[in-house]
Amino acid sequence: MESNDIDLSTLERDPGLCTQVYDYPINQQNTIRRAYMNLGPLQPTLSMFPKSGSETHKRSFQASWFKLYPWLEYSKNLDAAFCFPCFLFNKPIGLGYYGQPAFTIDGFRNWKKVGGKKCGLLMHMGADCTFFHNATQKGWDDLLNEAQDIRNVYQKFTTEEREKNRLRLTASIYCVRWCAFQAVAFRGHNEKLDSINRGNFLEMLEALGEFNTELKELFCRAPKYASYTSPVIQKEILNLISSKVRRMICEEIGGRKFCLLVDEAQDESHKEQMSIVLRFVNKEGFIIEHFFGLVHVRDTTAQTLKDGIYSLLSHYNLDVKSIRGQGYDGASNMQGQFKGLQALILEDCKYAYYVHCLAHRLQLALMAASQGVIALRKFFTHLTFVVNVVSASSKRTDQLRDAQVEQIAYLISIDELETGRGLNQIGTLQRAGDTRWSSHLRSVSSLIKMFSPTCEVLLKIVKEVTGSIKGDADSTYEAMTTFDFVFVLHLEKVIMEITDILCQALQRQNQDIFNALRLVASTKVLLQKMKDESWDDLLCLVKSFCQVRNIDIPDLSSSYYNREARARNEHSDHTLEHHYRVDIFYEAINCQLMELDHRFSDSSMEMLRLASTLDPKNAYETFRSVDIRQLVEQFYPGDFSEHEKTILKMQLQHYIVDVLLLTLPVSTATTERSFSAMNIVKTRIRNKMEDEFLNDSLILFIEREIAKKISLEEIVEDSKATKDRRVPL
């Protein structure tokens, strides 16, 4: 194995699959040892370890052994135990090998010989200091002890020199962290001493030196091998901090169950990146979502995604068996029932139930409703055309702003507008996007607010401009100034104001499934109420809007615009030309209700409905014990023993269990936000960032709240334990 092929961030964690340390280049072996020592022994706490042995008396590995023997490791792939220090200092057979292969290469599986006088684990440790296990423990201590380093034996360093070296490293750590928090480039185009801009990292160091003469002198006189300013050192420091953040997230999860939120997107250099977010309930009972990493995948097949997820989780000692929910979008490679990612993970963890992102469901429902009604589809086509024509140039944008200023001044003069701080802001027309339904509401609202200025700009284009744009502006103006356009404009605004509350709520990180279900139900109720009661109010609003703006209003006095008369089919032939406006009203709402019923009516929603009985907000109300028992039997039978199921009915009145159901995902908005952050960190100018550098940068940028809790001294100590230094720390 070549030295430059070693990536410490991707070291295999499972002791049964690890490459032996002696197989690495001799000059890299201590680095590998330190990397593993920094991670610690792999000690997964599985809900149930596999049993083996005779049919009459099967035995399994016990998690309690980790406390009795801190050096012990467990391989899930081989169902075997290993010795961590023996693995670190193992030697090939024939070159001074003293230990038992069972604890270093083959794995120990004889569970019946754990305990008693002839305990296999105690015999491996031995009582004599010459035993291989005890020798490896001493090697571990010596590697951590800088005084034992041969360079320190021949070259003595004073306490002052060590303190100066730590100060240089501390300053570099601060600058790396600052650059990562601000998502700015570390390096400059020209980092030579005579450059006027040496890059953010070096410029920040220089700025610190301007306020601290001692620090400035330290860097000026620092040896080349201990200046801690090279790009390699910058990446090492960044990796140390990001690894520390991930370990803190793992500690916060502890042995609790968690949920996976996964999504994938391309970065600036067109690499497919998979974002992984962990959702869990902390010890205080709050729902937490933490970005855990970005994994570059060669393709988006379900197996590739699964391998990437498992590799990251196992590297940080997170048990796949603890997954209690999967949250993805509706892509076939993710939600496929037979070969999708959710199906592959369900094979390994049968309680990792898949919940299609509720925000994505709502998005699909809203899009389907807008496309399913012909009048609405035409409206959004016209709306997009209006925005394109008016916002096509900076000149037209300035004209729109000037028209708004005149309109606001006129309305204030006639006391139609209130004045005050933050009121009557000048804006532009908002463009609607398919991936964010809230943008449709902003687009509709902005056009209602700027309707008259928009018409004024279109008329100016018709009068002053020549060419094809003149015809576009004329047709756009004609479409805008019709009663039908204004009618649908206000109809969509009312509908989207009702659904927008649900849309925004589903994208909150701390949103729980119980509140999400309530919001879905209340949204349907409000839409139904609008259908039953709001026709007259909407018609009056549209009529008033058209009167102010001199838009022709059709004959609205006919019986067709009376709901009761319509129900009796009392209308004359000459009013038939207007009947579709009423039909649009009912069809738009009915289509919305049908889509919501369709998108929020699968088996996962049934599980969430049953789970709502465990809502902590209803702790003092009577539990629906039938629903709870059904939830246990149908969805979580393996989490309860037969005895617990038997006494469950009596225990419900003393309900004190982990709130597993809160971990179930509501939406994948956090993963999408991570992609937004990725576009900030990896830009067109920084499109050559390595995957590891991008991943570490994102961890600090997104999880800065955790990263800020890590002191600079902790990172110095981690750096000291990770790598041999020419000048000791």
Sequence and secondary structure as in RCSB ss.txt:
>XXXX:A:sequence
MESNDIDLSTLERDPGLCTQVYDYPINQQNTIRRAYMNLGPLQPTLSMFPKSGSETHKRSFQASWFKLYPWLEYS
KNLDAAFCFPCFLFNKPIGLGYYGQPAFTIDGFRNWKKVGGKKCGLLMHMGADCTFFHNATQKGWDDLLNEAQDI
RNVYQKFTTEEREKNRLRLTASIYCVRWCAFQAVAFRGHNEKLDSINRGNFLEMLEALGEFNTELKELFCRAPKY
ASYTSPVIQKEILNLISSKVRRMICEEIGGRKFCLLVDEAQDESHKEQMSIVLRFVNKEGFIIEHFFGLVHVRDT
TAQTLKDGIYSLLSHYNLDVKSIRGQGYDGASNMQGQFKGLQALILEDCKYAYYVHCLAHRLQLALMAASQGVIA
LRKFFTHLTFVVNVVSASSKRTDQLRDAQVEQIAYLISIDELETGRGLNQIGTLQRAGDTRWSSHLRSVSSLIKM
FSPTCEVLLKIVKEVTGSIKGDADSTYEAMTTFDFVFVLHLEKVIMEITDILCQALQRQNQDIFNALRLVASTKV
LLQKMKDESWDDLLCLVKSFCQVRNIDIPDLSSSYYNREARARNEHSDHTLEHHYRVDIFYEAINCQLMELDHRF
SDSSMEMLRLASTLDPKNAYETFRSVDIRQLVEQFYPGDFSEHEKTILKMQLQHYIVDVLLLTLPVSTATTERSF
SAMNIVKTRIRNKMEDEFLNDSLILFIEREIAKKISLEEIVEDSKATKDRRVPL
>XXXX:A:secstr
  GGG  GGG    TTT   GGGS GGGHHHHHHHHHHH       SS  EES SSS EE  TTHHHH TTEEEE
TTTTEEEEHHHHHT   TTSS  S GGGTTT B  GGGSSSTT HHHHHH SSTTSHHHHHHHHHHHHH GGGSH
HHHHS   HHHHHHHHHHHHHHHHHHHHHHHHT  SS S  STT S   HHHHHHHHHHHT HHHHHHHHS  GG
G   SHHHHHHHHHHHHHHHHHHHHHHHTT  EEEEEEEEE TT  EEEEEEEEEE TTS EEEEEEEEEE SS 
 HHHHHHHHHHHHHHTT  GGGEEEEEE S HHHH TTTSHHHHHHHH TT  EEE HHHHHHHHHHHHHHHSHH
HHHHHHHHHHHHHHHTSSHHHHHHHHHHHHHHHHHHHHTT S   TT S        BTTBTHHHHHHHHHHHHT
HHHHHHHHHHHHHH  SHHHHHHHHHHHHHTSHHHHHHHHHHHHHHHHHHHHHHHTT TT  HHHHHHHHHHHHH
HHHHHHHH HHHHHHHHHHHHHHTT       SGGGSHHHHHTT   GGGGGGHHHHHHHHHHHHHHHHHHHHHT
 SHHHHHHHHHGGG GGGTTS   HHHHHHHHHHH GGGS HHHHHSHHHHGGG     GGGGS S  HHHHHHH
HHHHHHS STTTT  HHHHHHHHHHHHSHHHHTTS HHHHHHHHHHHS  SS  
